[in-house]
Amino acid sequence: KLKNVGKLAGCTLFITGASRGIGKAIALKAARDGANIVIAAKTAEPHPKLPGTIYTAAQEVEAAGGKALPCVVDIRDERQIGDAVQKAVDAFGGIDILVNNASAISLTGTLETPMKKVDLMLGINLRGTYLTSKLVIPHLLKSRNPHILNLSPPLNLNPVWFKNHTAYTMAKYGMSMCVLGMAEEFRGQIAVNALWPRTAIQTAAMDMLGGDGVGKQCRKADIIADAAYAILSRPKDYTGHFVVDEDFLREQGVKDFDQYAVQPGHPLLPDFFLDETPESLVEKMEQHGATPAFKPPSSSSATPTSGGPVESTFDVIRGVINEDVVKSTQGVYQFDLSGEHTGIWFLDLKTGSGSVGQGEPPAKADVVMKMDSSDFSKMFSGQLKPTMAFMSGKLKIKGDMTLAIKLEKLMNRMNKAKL
């Protein structure tokens, strides 16, 4: 690990979204130097699905050797940010570093993304980052070595990073554009940089996107915390950089990256926005037995036929569904398959002891899943996780997302039945 050298002792860091995940990891790394941490996040009461609150994070910061100021902040609310900034200045005498980490994600296409979600992503990622920066900058200008660090990617304009989730990419790139503009605007006064991971990082968000199996393909948030620490230790003339964690830490002399792996030795899932060609990345990953999160759709133009592997998959499904499965699922699925075995199939896990068949379901589908027939076969044989297929744009889901997650449990049962 990158050693703490006391560079941030006595500095005040204002970190958005610091109650868990990457934000908290950066807070704890700075706290070990004896820094003051303003934990600006929304979670004051324990969340049913997410770990930690601003108060539990504050306890961890104090235990690590820092001083903590937990503030309830929704970064879409100008007054809440303003109040937290004032409290920070009153408590610690100023602000030296701003880390814009808070972020919302929905990896959905244009027709599948409700405007409420679009507003959330633009409101937190883009507007929230801009607004928090705007309110903190007057205080940063009084600091000896001020920094703004945004957790956002290099501006890669390859359309592959837009086509499956245009709204998320726009919102995330909005954070990166803040870096591009503000680094130049405040050159010589404030260092403004972006930091992005080379691989997927294990966080609550990643668990929700990738399901249980994704963890071992990730690195721990410590790698981002170490890279952030190294950036924030640099003088303010280090500015306008779009830093990738691994590359930057190599420059700092870090050689052992296995220490950051959740499961050392396991192939890692590359993060979004970084490739030159997605195809070559997919190839590399498949050689290592990993599940690529963004395999480009295959352009199969074979004559559509039904039956074959799809029909035999539904035969296996028929064998494992029963009243218990129906009781625990309560959903009707429709599969719109393209490619070699084009056709519509349904899986009714809402009535009686369940049923499957070709054509549209007898009752309206609760969730419609569109994909290539070869990906469908891979999904039900356990070679492709639905969540990963969805993240990569191979699988389009319309309707109840929780039912898609329940389907993963059924697939696990099927694969056990086959063994």
Disulfide bonds with the S-S distance in Angstrom:
none
